[in-house]
Amino acid sequence: MLNYPVIIQGGLGAGVSSWLLARTVSQIGQLGVVSGTALDVILARRLQTGDPGGHLWRAMQHFPIPEMAQRILDTFFISGGKKDKDVFKKVSIYSQNPNRFLQELTVVANFAEVFLAKEGHKGVVGINFLEKIQLPTLFSLYGAMLAGVDYVLIGAGIPREIPGVLDKFANHEEASLKMYVEGAGSGDTYRIRFDPKKLIQKVLPELKLPKFLGIISSVTLAIALLKKATGKVDGFVIENLTAGGHNAPPRGKLHLNAKGEPLYGKKDKVDFEKIKRLGLPFWIAGSYGSPEKLKEALALGAKGIQVGTSFAFSRESALSEEIKQKLLQKTARGEGVVFTDPKASPTGFPFKVISMEGSISEDKEYLDRTRICDLGYLRHIYKKKDGSLGYRCPSEPIESYIRKGGSPEDVIGRKCLCNGLMANIGLPQLQENGYIEKPIVTAGDDYKFLARFLKNVESTYSARDVIRYLLE
């Protein structure tokens, strides 16, 4: 009988749930999870800051194709780190046919993150992705599997093709994913493909098949995933609407409350008895980060809980120390508001944002920021009149978005999450016009309870403190 973890540490993107946090959680016997979002850019920027501690260099020395890892180092590593006045060297933006170097960078980046998370212990490690961010997924999954990742967790959609991809990559076989293309007809099929043998060109042993957990928000989505999955689904994480980051939109027509947040109703509540009847292990997320809620989850038939917010502000997370201190001090004073913004994310999904001085939500300079889409993870793919594919983002320059066929209404209130999330982890881009990208911090509703971890005069706490509290 499998020994399932009671606590899954949430995949906090981009880069917040780094290898150090995941490794700490895994060493204690729970499931530590790294975020797989934007690891290609994160690796490139960490190397340009000089790779403090030499951890990435150490991980890359274990990559099975040394010359591939060396190309990445030669391209991005700066001994001692770049100067503050210098911009980060840019990474190519993903498309249906990414260039070879971008494929290599993504594979190596995911390998390095998982390798470091698994280094020096026998615990299990997972990696988290968003179904909404499709284009890097194949290359990211393969890199994580090369490092022996134990679990793959994917939400923000119905990732029905992922189990079949994992089966193929275990044998280094070619795999593909159907692309969501706006304006595509019923007879159109667009796919992104990756053949590891063409990239690696070396015989490698069969890889371990990781367990796959779908992150869903309703019984309907769970049933749909089970029926349509191309391989084995090993379980679910059931995410409630109070979880941080992207939330599932309300079912039916969107209505807002007096604060401007989406209103959820009876249809959005999960029937856990029906989930239990599906016969697969599941964990509950979204304001379940307490001993009382853990007991409740177990009583509902869950194997345990997924917790994100409490880990996001721990010492081991990669959230910048300045942001951690600002927001921990706020919660200690009983301040700080989490707002479910229906407009911020280019995906169209509601996105939770914490109010903080100097962040996108409260920075006056941001309103005058020159719009740019230079990372492109949340772009929408659309079919052009000639049948080829185009890429547009509601957060890019308005004229450009409309010229590509986007609706003017789509740009209202949109924020550049890609750049904001990079700033969260201390890797903000200095744009060519001198503007330094500002952070946009997300957390679940449990943010208001973080003061419980601040003992006596201490202003920080560890991931170990979180687990000790949950299991007390």
DOVEXSE-470682 format. One record per residue (C-alpha): residue number from 1; residue in three letters; chain; y, z, x. Coordinates in Angstrom, 3 decimals, decimal comma. Layout:
   pos   code   unit          y          z          x
   NUM    ALA      A          Y          Z          X
...
END
This chain:
   pos   code   unit          y          z          x
     1    MET      A      0,000      0,000      0,000
     2    LEU      A      3,404     -0,979      1,334
     3    ASN      A      5,811      1,751      2,384
     4    TYR      A      9,087      0,643      0,800
     5    PRO      A     12,450      2,043      1,922
     6    VAL      A     14,196      4,414     -0,451
     7    ILE      A     17,631      3,328      0,769
     8    ILE      A     18,784     -0,213      1,462
     9    GLN      A     22,039     -0,327      3,383
    10    GLY      A     24,065     -3,073      1,718
    11    GLY      A     24,882     -6,315      3,498
    12    LEU      A     28,626     -5,923      4,039
    13    GLY      A     30,339     -9,182      4,900
    14    ALA      A     31,741    -10,599      6,892
    15    GLY      A     30,441     -8,712      9,911
    16    VAL      A     31,103     -5,186      8,575
    17    SER      A     27,384     -4,425      8,439
    18    SER      A     26,918     -5,352     12,065
    19    TRP      A     23,850     -4,840     14,229
    20    LEU      A     24,930     -1,314     15,212
    21    LEU      A     25,069     -0,087     11,612
    22    ALA      A     21,813     -1,800     10,648
    23    ARG      A     20,030     -0,462     13,730
    24    THR      A     21,204      3,093     13,056
    25    VAL      A     19,944      2,980      9,468
    26    SER      A     16,642      1,405     10,479
    27    GLN      A     16,024      4,003     13,194
    28    ILE      A     16,159      6,679     10,484
    29    GLY      A     13,434      4,928      8,510
    30    GLN      A     15,480      3,096      5,875
    31    LEU      A     16,314     -0,623      5,565
    32    GLY      A     19,273     -1,561      7,737
    33    VAL      A     20,812     -4,908      6,804
    34    VAL      A     23,139     -7,145      8,816
    35    SER      A     25,499     -9,526      7,077
    36    GLY      A     24,665    -13,152      7,817
    37    THR      A     28,034    -14,421      6,568
    38    ALA      A     30,088    -16,375      9,112
    39    LEU      A     28,076    -15,180     12,119
    40    ASP      A     28,784    -18,453     13,933
    41    VAL      A     32,527    -17,738     13,989
    42    ILE      A     32,013    -14,008     14,575
    43    LEU      A     29,844    -14,637     17,639
    44    ALA      A     32,340    -17,163     19,006
    45    ARG      A     35,244    -14,736     18,561
    46    ARG      A     33,394    -11,707     19,934
    47    LEU      A     32,586    -13,706     23,061
    48    GLN      A     36,258    -14,656     23,376
    49    THR      A     37,196    -10,970     23,281
    50    GLY      A     34,988    -10,472     26,341
    51    ASP      A     31,828     -9,156     24,622
    52    PRO      A     32,605     -5,447     25,182
    53    GLY      A     29,458     -3,644     26,302
    54    GLY      A     27,712     -6,932     27,088
    55    HIS      A     25,485     -6,616     24,019
    56    LEU      A     25,727    -10,227     22,891
    57    TRP      A     25,036    -11,487     26,406
    58    ARG      A     21,941     -9,243     26,536
    59    ALA      A     20,676    -10,551     23,197
    60    MET      A     21,269    -14,156     24,184
    61    GLN      A     19,191    -13,686     27,339
    62    HIS      A     16,201    -13,203     25,015
    63    PHE      A     16,797    -16,388     23,026
    64    PRO      A     13,700    -18,624     23,410
    65    ILE      A     15,769    -21,643     24,512
    66    PRO      A     17,897    -20,306     27,418
    67    GLU      A     19,904    -23,498     27,898
    68    MET      A     21,029    -23,417     24,256
    69    ALA      A     22,307    -19,851     24,568
    70    GLN      A     23,984    -20,755     27,853
    71    ARG      A     25,916    -23,604     26,202
    72    ILE      A     27,332    -21,096     23,719
    73    LEU      A     28,326    -18,704     26,509
    74    ASP      A     29,900    -21,481     28,572
    75    THR      A     31,941    -22,617     25,580
    76    PHE      A     33,269    -19,298     24,269
    77    PHE      A     32,846    -16,406     26,698
    78    ILE      A     36,064    -15,163     28,314
    79    SER      A     35,606    -12,467     30,952
    80    GLY      A     37,928     -9,579     30,110
    81    GLY      A     38,820    -11,164     26,788
    82    LYS      A     41,513    -13,588     25,683
    83    LYS      A     45,199    -12,651     25,788
    84    ASP      A     46,788    -11,432     22,568
    85    LYS      A     49,127    -14,423     22,481
    86    ASP      A     46,227    -16,883     22,608
    87    VAL      A     44,559    -18,239     19,482
    88    PHE      A     40,811    -18,058     19,033
    89    LYS      A     39,091    -21,297     19,946
    90    LYS      A     38,091    -22,860     16,646
    91    VAL      A     34,580    -23,567     15,449
    92    SER      A     33,699    -26,731     13,525
    93    ILE      A     33,670    -26,360      9,740
    94    TYR      A     30,342    -26,902      8,006
    95    SER      A     29,572    -30,083      6,060
    96    GLN      A     26,386    -31,684      4,758
    97    ASN      A     25,666    -33,018      8,258
    98    PRO      A     26,854    -30,393     10,771
    99    ASN      A     27,028    -31,419     14,406
   100    ARG      A     24,306    -30,275     16,779
   101    PHE      A     26,446    -27,703     18,577
   102    LEU      A     27,364    -25,977     15,287
   103    GLN      A     23,665    -25,834     14,401
   104    GLU      A     22,912    -24,266     17,787
   105    LEU      A     25,765    -21,783     17,473
   106    THR      A     24,597    -20,641     14,031
   107    VAL      A     20,953    -20,267     15,064
   108    VAL      A     21,877    -18,313     18,200
   109    ALA      A     24,410    -16,113     16,362
   110    ASN      A     21,912    -15,025     13,714
   111    PHE      A     19,235    -14,481     16,335
   112    ALA      A     21,546    -12,264     18,396
   113    GLU      A     22,629    -10,117     15,429
   114    VAL      A     19,078     -9,478     14,247
   115    PHE      A     17,746     -8,997     17,789
   116    LEU      A     20,295     -6,256     18,479
   117    ALA      A     19,629     -4,604     15,122
   118    LYS      A     15,882     -4,463     15,898
   119    GLU      A     16,217     -3,529     19,561
   120    GLY      A     14,612     -0,291     20,728
   121    HIS      A     12,842      0,922     17,568
   122    LYS      A     10,077      0,007     15,106
   123    GLY      A     12,081      0,175     11,875
   124    VAL      A     12,636     -2,725      9,493
   125    VAL      A     15,789     -4,880      9,471
   126    GLY      A     17,101     -7,251      6,831
   127    ILE      A     19,782     -9,914      6,653
   128    ASN      A     22,028    -10,662      3,682
   129    PHE      A     23,441    -14,012      2,549
   130    LEU      A     25,406    -15,391     -0,390
   131    GLU      A     23,895    -18,243     -2,386
   132    LYS      A     27,484    -19,427     -2,917
   133    ILE      A     27,757    -20,172      0,814
   134    GLN      A     25,090    -22,842      1,133
   135    LEU      A     25,847    -25,039      4,102
   136    PRO      A     25,042    -22,647      7,002
   137    THR      A     22,083    -20,955      5,255
   138    LEU      A     19,177    -22,998      6,677
   139    PHE      A     20,329    -22,611     10,271
   140    SER      A     21,135    -18,930      9,733
   141    LEU      A     17,719    -18,168      8,242
   142    TYR      A     15,894    -19,846     11,093
   143    GLY      A     17,875    -17,966     13,727
   144    ALA      A     17,174    -14,655     11,976
   145    MET      A     13,464    -15,472     11,765
   146    LEU      A     13,344    -16,282     15,483
   147    ALA      A     14,430    -12,673     16,026
   148    GLY      A     11,732    -11,321     13,688
   149    VAL      A     13,854    -10,330     10,682
   150    ASP      A     11,812     -8,284      8,170
   151    TYR      A     13,727     -8,845      4,914
   152    VAL      A     15,997    -11,582      3,554
   153    LEU      A     18,336    -10,593      0,718
   154    ILE      A     20,406    -13,188     -1,147
   155    GLY      A     22,740    -12,877     -4,134
   156    ALA      A     25,728    -14,591     -5,806
   157    GLY      A     23,577    -17,179     -7,563
   158    ILE      A     19,910    -17,956     -8,152
   159    PRO      A     18,389    -18,537     -4,697
   160    ARG      A     15,198    -20,106     -6,055
   161    GLU      A     14,586    -22,418     -3,060
   162    ILE      A     14,840    -19,736     -0,369
   163    PRO      A     11,215    -18,471     -0,556
   164    GLY      A      9,923    -21,998      0,055
   165    VAL      A     12,325    -22,414      2,980
   166    LEU      A     11,001    -19,213      4,558
   167    ASP      A      7,440    -20,510      4,221
   168    LYS      A      8,353    -23,724      6,046
   169    PHE      A     10,371    -22,062      8,794
   170    ALA      A      7,484    -19,707      9,563
   171    ASN      A      5,753    -22,844     10,886
   172    HIS      A      8,946    -24,420     12,299
   173    GLU      A      8,764    -27,148      9,645
   174    GLU      A     11,687    -29,082      8,182
   175    ALA      A     13,275    -27,537      5,086
   176    SER      A     16,095    -28,483      2,738
   177    LEU      A     18,333    -26,932      0,092
   178    LYS      A     19,830    -28,558     -2,972
   179    MET      A     23,628    -28,545     -2,770
   180    TYR      A     25,811    -27,587     -5,715
   181    VAL      A     28,165    -30,540     -6,097
   182    GLU      A     30,957    -30,601     -8,662
   183    GLY      A     31,015    -33,831    -10,625
   184    ALA      A     27,436    -34,782     -9,703
   185    GLY      A     25,521    -36,665    -12,389
   186    SER      A     22,046    -35,886    -13,689
   187    GLY      A     20,580    -38,518    -11,396
   188    ASP      A     22,392    -37,316     -8,273
   189    THR      A     20,602    -35,205     -5,701
   190    TYR      A     22,399    -33,916     -2,655
   191    ARG      A     20,549    -31,822     -0,085
   192    ILE      A     21,235    -30,303      3,291
   193    ARG      A     18,305    -30,519      5,724
   194    PHE      A     17,233    -28,854      8,926
   195    ASP      A     14,271    -29,711     11,133
   196    PRO      A     13,875    -26,927     13,734
   197    LYS      A     11,654    -29,091     15,936
   198    LYS      A     14,484    -31,589     16,452
   199    LEU      A     16,800    -28,812     17,568
   200    ILE      A     14,371    -26,698     19,603
   201    GLN      A     12,158    -29,455     21,073
   202    LYS      A      9,724    -26,855     22,363
   203    VAL      A      6,426    -25,510     21,020
   204    LEU      A      6,973    -22,013     19,640
   205    PRO      A      4,457    -19,585     18,096
   206    GLU      A      4,290    -19,158     14,324
   207    LEU      A      7,012    -16,855     13,007
   208    LYS      A      6,623    -13,760     10,857
   209    LEU      A      7,331    -14,414      7,177
   210    PRO      A     10,039    -11,987      6,003
   211    LYS      A     10,021    -10,429      2,540
   212    PHE      A     12,482    -11,953      0,099
   213    LEU      A     14,611     -9,842     -2,250
   214    GLY      A     16,817    -11,554     -4,812
   215    ILE      A     20,096     -9,772     -5,593
   216    ILE      A     20,719    -10,257     -9,306
   217    SER      A     22,704     -8,645    -12,114
   218    SER      A     20,614     -9,265    -15,227
   219    VAL      A     17,079     -9,522    -16,588
   220    THR      A     17,752    -13,169    -17,412
   221    LEU      A     18,500    -13,993    -13,765
   222    ALA      A     15,445    -12,066    -12,581
   223    ILE      A     13,164    -14,014    -14,929
   224    ALA      A     14,800    -17,325    -13,983
   225    LEU      A     14,282    -16,605    -10,286
   226    LEU      A     10,631    -15,711    -10,796
   227    LYS      A      9,942    -18,835    -12,852
   228    LYS      A     11,770    -21,309    -10,615
   229    ALA      A     11,253    -19,889     -7,131
   230    THR      A      9,560    -22,230     -4,654
   231    GLY      A      7,634    -19,374     -3,092
   232    LYS      A      6,992    -15,669     -3,354
   233    VAL      A      9,696    -13,302     -4,613
   234    ASP      A      8,954     -9,831     -3,227
   235    GLY      A     11,440     -7,843     -5,294
   236    PHE      A     14,981     -7,454     -6,591
   237    VAL      A     18,184     -5,603     -5,946
   238    ILE      A     19,868     -5,054     -9,319
   239    GLU      A     23,612     -4,987     -8,691
   240    ASN      A     25,876     -3,342    -11,241
   241    LEU      A     29,479     -4,423    -11,841
   242    THR      A     30,891     -1,449     -9,893
   243    ALA      A     29,484     -2,697     -6,556
   244    GLY      A     31,920     -3,869     -3,893
   245    GLY      A     32,603     -7,450     -2,828
   246    HIS      A     31,816    -10,222     -5,281
   247    ASN      A     30,702     -9,171     -8,756
   248    ALA      A     28,882    -11,287    -11,303
   249    PRO      A     31,358    -12,539    -13,925
   250    PRO      A     31,028    -11,138    -17,457
   251    ARG      A     28,656    -13,027    -19,736
   252    GLY      A     30,541    -15,069    -22,315
   253    LYS      A     34,289    -15,700    -22,431
   254    LEU      A     36,418    -13,900    -19,848
   255    HIS      A     38,686    -11,170    -21,232
   256    LEU      A     40,896     -8,871    -19,154
   257    ASN      A     41,800     -5,226    -19,632
   258    ALA      A     45,336     -3,826    -19,436
   259    LYS      A     45,101     -3,723    -15,620
   260    GLY      A     44,109     -7,391    -15,452
   261    GLU      A     40,457     -6,723    -14,590
   262    PRO      A     37,480     -8,473    -16,247
   263    LEU      A     36,074     -6,683    -19,277
   264    TYR      A     32,315     -6,208    -19,339
   265    GLY      A     30,319     -5,525    -22,491
   266    LYS      A     26,855     -4,661    -23,780
   267    LYS      A     25,467     -8,044    -22,697
   268    ASP      A     26,278     -7,169    -19,078
   269    LYS      A     24,215     -3,980    -19,045
   270    VAL      A     20,813     -4,237    -17,398
   271    ASP      A     17,684     -3,269    -19,313
   272    PHE      A     15,767     -1,553    -16,517
   273    GLU      A     12,672     -1,152    -18,665
   274    LYS      A     12,412     -4,957    -18,845
   275    ILE      A     12,996     -5,212    -15,098
   276    LYS      A     10,208     -2,678    -14,551
   277    ARG      A      7,838     -4,750    -16,708
   278    LEU      A      8,222     -7,702    -14,327
   279    GLY      A      5,957     -5,755    -11,984
   280    LEU      A      7,943     -6,147     -8,770
   281    PRO      A      9,669     -3,451     -6,711
   282    PHE      A     13,390     -3,148     -7,336
   283    TRP      A     16,382     -1,188     -6,094
   284    ILE      A     19,583     -0,415     -8,002
   285    ALA      A     23,071     -0,947     -6,551
   286    GLY      A     26,627     -0,268     -7,716
   287    SER      A     27,776      3,378     -7,890
   288    TYR      A     24,289      4,721     -7,155
   289    GLY      A     25,290      6,300     -3,838
   290    SER      A     24,552      9,945     -4,620
   291    PRO      A     21,439     12,176     -4,754
   292    GLU      A     21,777     12,424     -8,539
   293    LYS      A     21,923      8,648     -8,982
   294    LEU      A     19,010      8,201     -6,580
   295    LYS      A     16,942     10,518     -8,791
   296    GLU      A     18,046      8,510    -11,817
   297    ALA      A     17,029      5,226    -10,147
   298    LEU      A     13,594      6,590     -9,272
   299    ALA      A     13,154      7,836    -12,845
   300    LEU      A     13,943      4,298    -14,077
   301    GLY      A     11,079      2,956    -11,989
   302    ALA      A     13,084      1,739     -8,999
   303    LYS      A     11,853      2,149     -5,425
   304    GLY      A     15,306      3,404     -4,513
   305    ILE      A     18,929      2,343     -4,218
   306    GLN      A     21,150     -0,025     -2,277
   307    VAL      A     24,308      1,608     -0,933
   308    GLY      A     27,231     -0,276      0,587
   309    THR      A     30,600      1,454      0,338
   310    SER      A     29,566      4,740      1,969
   311    PHE      A     28,184      2,857      4,980
   312    ALA      A     31,184      0,511      5,197
   313    PHE      A     33,480      3,322      6,356
   314    SER      A     30,997      5,035      8,694
   315    ARG      A     31,502      5,113     12,453
   316    GLU      A     28,798      2,495     12,994
   317    SER      A     30,297     -0,179     10,752
   318    ALA      A     32,384     -2,946     12,314
   319    LEU      A     35,346     -2,410      9,983
   320    SER      A     38,357     -1,858     12,262
   321    GLU      A     39,106      1,763     13,132
   322    GLU      A     42,687      1,400     11,931
   323    ILE      A     41,517      0,291      8,477
   324    LYS      A     38,865      3,008      8,286
   325    GLN      A     41,385      5,727      9,076
   326    LYS      A     44,009      4,409      6,673
   327    LEU      A     41,599      4,250      3,778
   328    LEU      A     39,680      7,461      4,541
   329    GLN      A     42,978      9,346      4,652
   330    LYS      A     43,913      7,791      1,320
   331    THR      A     40,712      8,835     -0,362
   332    ALA      A     41,006     12,325      1,139
   333    ARG      A     44,407     12,588     -0,609
   334    GLY      A     42,929     11,305     -3,849
   335    GLU      A     44,737      7,986     -3,471
   336    GLY      A     43,625      4,392     -3,106
   337    VAL      A     42,818      2,030     -5,930
   338    VAL      A     39,932     -0,429     -6,197
   339    PHE      A     40,992     -3,417     -8,292
   340    THR      A     38,501     -5,981     -9,595
   341    ASP      A     40,544     -9,127     -9,027
   342    PRO      A     39,422    -12,055    -11,212
   343    LYS      A     41,485    -14,536     -9,186
   344    ALA      A     41,342    -13,570     -5,494
   345    SER      A     38,105    -15,287     -4,504
   346    PRO      A     37,938    -19,084     -4,223
   347    THR      A     34,405    -18,821     -5,646
   348    GLY      A     35,734    -17,892     -9,086
   349    PHE      A     33,668    -14,686     -9,042
   350    PRO      A     35,527    -11,373     -9,538
   351    PHE      A     36,202     -9,692     -6,195
   352    LYS      A     36,934     -6,002     -5,613
   353    VAL      A     40,017     -5,271     -3,478
   354    ILE      A     41,364     -1,944     -2,163
   355    SER      A     45,112     -1,482     -2,086
   356    MET      A     46,275     -0,887      1,500
   357    GLU      A     49,528     -1,287      3,373
   358    GLY      A     49,412     -4,321      5,653
   359    SER      A     46,623     -6,014      3,726
   360    ILE      A     46,810     -9,328      1,889
   361    SER      A     47,254     -7,518     -1,424
   362    GLU      A     50,366     -5,616     -0,294
   363    ASP      A     51,852     -7,660      2,551
   364    LYS      A     55,039     -9,503      1,576
   365    GLU      A     54,654    -11,926      4,487
   366    TYR      A     51,394    -13,170      2,965
   367    LEU      A     53,270    -14,696      0,039
   368    ASP      A     55,107    -16,937      2,523
   369    ARG      A     52,013    -17,663      4,605
   370    THR      A     51,342    -21,343      5,245
   371    ARG      A     48,142    -22,037      3,335
   372    ILE      A     45,314    -23,246      5,529
   373    CYS      A     41,557    -23,677      5,196
   374    ASP      A     40,345    -23,529      8,789
   375    LEU      A     37,034    -21,681      8,271
   376    GLY      A     35,882    -23,307      5,040
   377    TYR      A     32,944    -21,112      3,994
   378    LEU      A     34,047    -20,901      0,350
   379    ARG      A     35,023    -24,527     -0,139
   380    HIS      A     33,733    -26,346     -3,204
   381    ILE      A     31,724    -29,510     -2,626
   382    TYR      A     32,588    -32,371     -4,995
   383    LYS      A     31,537    -35,943     -5,609
   384    LYS      A     34,152    -38,571     -4,813
   385    LYS      A     34,582    -41,747     -6,791
   386    ASP      A     32,685    -43,714     -4,139
   387    GLY      A     29,733    -41,302     -4,360
   388    SER      A     30,395    -39,590     -1,032
   389    LEU      A     31,029    -35,866     -0,747
   390    GLY      A     34,380    -34,138     -0,436
   391    TYR      A     35,320    -30,534      0,259
   392    ARG      A     38,165    -28,568     -1,311
   393    CYS      A     39,200    -24,923     -1,564
   394    PRO      A     41,567    -23,335     -4,092
   395    SER      A     43,077    -21,404     -1,156
   396    GLU      A     43,935    -24,492      0,900
   397    PRO      A     47,412    -26,159      0,735
   398    ILE      A     48,101    -26,757     -2,961
   399    GLU      A     49,065    -30,415     -2,572
   400    SER      A     45,877    -31,115     -0,666
   401    TYR      A     43,698    -29,368     -3,254
   402    ILE      A     45,252    -31,260     -6,161
   403    ARG      A     45,046    -34,563     -4,277
   404    LYS      A     41,303    -33,989     -3,971
   405    GLY      A     41,015    -33,640     -7,744
   406    GLY      A     41,319    -29,867     -8,011
   407    SER      A     43,024    -28,300    -11,009
   408    PRO      A     46,499    -26,772    -10,432
   409    GLU      A     45,394    -23,699    -12,430
   410    ASP      A     42,659    -22,983     -9,881
   411    VAL      A     45,101    -22,128     -7,086
   412    ILE      A     46,926    -19,347     -8,970
   413    GLY      A     46,296    -15,982     -7,344
   414    ARG      A     43,718    -17,272     -4,866
   415    LYS      A     43,477    -15,573     -1,474
   416    CYS      A     42,027    -16,803      1,808
   417    LEU      A     39,027    -14,476      1,917
   418    CYS      A     37,557    -16,151      4,993
   419    ASN      A     40,504    -15,269      7,236
   420    GLY      A     41,059    -11,923      5,533
   421    LEU      A     37,484    -10,788      6,123
   422    MET      A     37,706    -11,755      9,805
   423    ALA      A     40,812     -9,595     10,126
   424    ASN      A     38,857     -6,668      8,615
   425    ILE      A     36,638     -6,520     11,696
   426    GLY      A     39,418     -6,877     14,245
   427    LEU      A     39,087    -10,640     14,738
   428    PRO      A     42,204    -12,047     13,019
   429    GLN      A     43,273    -15,554     13,891
   430    LEU      A     46,728    -16,064     15,363
   431    GLN      A     47,792    -19,247     13,632
   432    GLU      A     49,746    -21,877     15,520
   433    ASN      A     52,949    -20,968     13,651
   434    GLY      A     52,682    -17,380     14,943
   435    TYR      A     51,305    -15,803     11,760
   436    ILE      A     48,556    -13,233     12,335
   437    GLU      A     46,031    -13,235      9,481
   438    LYS      A     45,973    -10,026      7,417
   439    PRO      A     42,890     -8,133      6,180
   440    ILE      A     41,583     -7,961      2,625
   441    VAL      A     39,350     -4,908      2,248
   442    THR      A     36,699     -4,640     -0,417
   443    ALA      A     34,709     -1,634     -1,630
   444    GLY      A     32,847     -0,463     -4,685
   445    ASP      A     34,032      2,166     -7,137
   446    ASP      A     32,314      4,837     -5,020
   447    TYR      A     35,221      4,526     -2,578
   448    LYS      A     36,980      7,408     -4,343
   449    PHE      A     34,131      9,762     -3,370
   450    LEU      A     34,131      9,115      0,397
   451    ALA      A     36,021     12,336      1,131
   452    ARG      A     32,750     14,209      0,597
   453    PHE      A     31,608     12,992      4,020
   454    LEU      A     34,675     14,337      5,853
   455    LYS      A     33,608     17,816      6,963
   456    ASN      A     36,178     20,428      8,013
   457    VAL      A     38,802     18,713     10,200
   458    GLU      A     36,713     15,638     11,027
   459    SER      A     38,227     12,269     10,130
   460    THR      A     35,058     10,196     10,580
   461    TYR      A     31,410     10,377      9,637
   462    SER      A     28,143      8,711     10,614
   463    ALA      A     25,640      6,542      8,775
   464    ARG      A     23,226      9,411      9,445
   465    ASP      A     25,477     11,698      7,382
   466    VAL      A     25,250      9,245      4,480
   467    ILE      A     21,451      9,131      4,544
   468    ARG      A     21,160     12,899      4,972
   469    TYR      A     23,404     13,383      1,914
   470    LEU      A     21,494     10,855     -0,216
   471    LEU      A     18,103     12,381      0,596
   472    GLU      A     19,103     16,041      0,362
END
